[in-house]
Amino acid sequence: MISTNTERFGEIKENDGTCKILYQYTLSNNNVELKVINYGACITSLKVPDNAGKVDDIVMGFDSLSEYINHPHYFGCTIGRFANRIAKGEFTLANKKYALYINNDPNHLHGGKKGFDKVVWDSEVQDNKVILSYISPAMEENYPGELKCTVTYELTDENEVIIRYEATTTEATPINMTNHSYFNLAGHGSGKIHDHIISLNADHYTPVDETLIPTGSISSVTSTCFDLRGPKSIQTLFEMNPEGFDHNFCITGDPGIERKAAR
């Protein structure tokens, strides 16, 4: 049985002078508690028990709206219109070139100066779901087409947190939405995550240049530090590659078919 709760999280004045109320929504069952706000369609908290039954919040987040407004690292936010980088802030579509805001010099990152993480979403609760919607006007952040998008957060009786993204547009446009939560499975106040174990169902990855843009190659992970097909600790990975990991991995299997990506 999923229970729900809604509480005021603050208010924000828009550029047109209107004041919008922000809400925090809580979905919970006997094991899991998920909190979401309609500023940036953010996950603010995800409490789960460990194998000893100790409950802790496993995502990074803040207690106040001002911290979300002023923090630059997208904690728990919905990213859009386009997650990740667009090289030199430029793309060409239907023989027309579009120039985007450069916020990760020399590239465009996570939607630009004011991405989906910095807007107020319309929101409602339906049973065990929080549904957030936003209309991005044509040429917002210089992307073509009006975009109507919806993010749905769902908590199930099986302790699943499911995120669904939907979008329709009035004309062709790039779109790549995602959630940007930072996880610490020992609880976000427990320190570093070097003892975490990760595995990825990926036989290939995309090498990047010095500005973290994919070079266009698709390379095998075999005999590289990107071979995470077997479980490895975060500590081991940083020993193998001290510069860290900011790469795309190509999930093995048939496109369009749901399959395991990571553990």
N, C-alpha and C positions, 0 to 999 in steps of 0.2 A: 504494500500500500504506500503510495507516494503522497506526502504532505507538501503543501506549498505555503509560502509566506511572502508578503510584499512590504517593504519599508522604504521610506524616503531616504535618499542618499545625498541629496544636495540640490542645488539649482545652478543654472548657468545662463548668462545673458548672451544671446546671439548677436551677430553684427547688425541685424535689422532692428535691434532694440527689444525683441521679444524675450521673455524669460521662460525657460523650459525646466520642468521638474525632472530630476533624476531619481530612478528607483533601483533598489537592489532586490532581486528575486531569489528566494531560497527554495530549492527542491531537495527533499530528503526522504529516505526510508530508514529502516533499522540499522543500516550499515554505512551509507554514503550520504554526504551533504554537499550539494553543489550550489554556489552562489554566483549570480550573474548580474551585471549592471547594464543599463541601456546607454551609457556613455562608452562609445567604442565597442559595444557589444562584447564586453570583457567578462572573462571568468575571473572573479576576485578571490575565490576560495574553493578548494576541493578537499574535503575531509574524508579519509578512508582509514579502516583499521589495518594494522600490519598483521603478520602471522601469529603474533601473541595477543592480538585483540586491542592493542594500543592505538587510539585514534589520533591522527595528526593531519594538519593541512599540508598537502604535498605540492602546492603551486605557489609561486611568488606572487604577492599582491599587496595592496595598500588598504588602509582603513578609511581614507578620505578622498573626496573627489579632487581636491587640489593637487594631491600627489599624482593622480593619474593624468591630470592636465599638464603638469610640469615635468613629468619623468620622460626621458627620451627613448626608453628601451622596450616599449610596446608590451609591458607585462600583461599577459592574458588576453590581449586585444584581438579583435577581428581585423585582419589586414586586407586592404583593397584600395583602389581597384586591383592592384597587381602586387602580389607578394614577391619578394626578392628584387633583384636589380634589373634595370633595363639599361643597357650599355649606352653611355654618353647621353642618357635621357632622350633618346630618339628612336622612333620606329616609323616604318612606312607601311601604309595600308591603302589598298586600291589606288596606288600610284601617288598618294599624298603623304607628305612627311609631316610628322607631329613632333614638336619639341616639348619636353616635359621638364618639370622643376628638378634641378640638380641638388639633392640633399645628402648624397653620399659620394662626394667628389671623386671621380668625374661622372658618377652615375646617378640615376634615379632609383630610389629605394622605397618599397612598401607603400606606394601610392602617392608619394610626394609631400608637399608642405603640409597639407591637411588631408590625410588619408582617412579611411573609414574608422581608424582608431581614435580620431578626434572629432567625430560627429555624434549627435544625439539621435538614437534610433527610436522609432515608434516601437511600442512593446506591449505584449499581453501574455497572460498565462492561460493555457488550455490544458486541463487535466495535468499530466506529468511533463508538460513542455513549456518552455519560455520561447516565444516567437518574437523575433526582432526584425523590423523591416526599415529600409532606407531607400529613398529615391535620389540617385546621384544625377544632377542635371547634365544635359549635354555640354561638353567642353569643361566640366569640372576637372581641375588639375590638367586641363587640355586633352582629356580623353574624349573621343567622339561618342555620340549616342547617349540618350537618356537611359540610365540603368536602374531598373527596379530589382532590388535584391532582398533576400530573406535569409536569416540565420536562425536555425531552430536548435535549441539545446533540450535534450531529453534525458531524463533519468528513469531507468527501468527497474522493475522488481528484481531483476537478475544482476543488479549493481552495475549496469552498463551506463556510461555517459556517451550519448550519441550526438554528434554535431552534423547538421545537414545544411548545405548551401544551395540556394537557388537564385538564378538571375535571368532576367529578360532585358533585351536592349532594343532600341529603335533603329540601330544600325550596327554594322560590324565594328567591334571594338575589342581590344585585349582585356581579358579578365582572368584573375588567378587569386581566389580568396583562400584564406587559411586562418587558423587560430595560432596565436603566438605565445602560448603559455610556457613558462620555465618550470621544470619539475625538479623537486628533490624528494625522492620517495621515502627518505627518513624523516621528513618534516622540514619545512623551509627554514627553521631556525637551528638546524642541526649541524651546519657547517658545510664543508665541501662535499662534492658528490664523487670523489675519486674511487670510492669502493663500489659504485654502481656498476652493474653488468649490462652490456648492451649487445644485441645481435640484430642484423639487418638481412632481410631476404633479397639481397642484391648481388648479382654476378658482375655488374658493371657500374661505373660512375662517370661523371663528367669532369675532367680536369679544368682548372680555371687559370686565368691570367693573374697578373699582380694586382688587379683591381677587383678580383673575385668574379669576373665574368667568364662563363664557360667558353672554352676555346673552339668548340664545335666538335671535338673528338669525343667518342664514347669508348672508354677503356675498360679492360678487364681489371677486376680487383685482385686477381691472383698474384701472389708474391708482393703485395703492396700493403701499406698501413690502412688501406681502405677495405681490406677483406674482413668484413664483420659477419660473415656467414656463420661463424662459430662465435660463441659468447666471449667477449673481452671486457676487461674492466676499463673504466675511464682513465684510471691512472696509467695503465699499460698503453692506451692510445696516445696519451700526451707524451709518454716516453718515446713512442715511435715517431710522433709528429708534434714537436713542441709548439709549432705555430697554430695548432688547432685545426678544426674541421668546419668548413663553411662551403660544402659541396652538395651537389645533387647526386642522389643514388637512383639507379634504374631498377625498380622493383621487378623481380623475376616473375614471369608468368604472362598470361594473355591479357592484353589491355581490355578494359571494360568488364573484367570479371573480378569480383571482390576476392581478395586473397590477403594472407598475412604479409605485413610489411616490416614490422619491427617488434622487438621485445626488449 
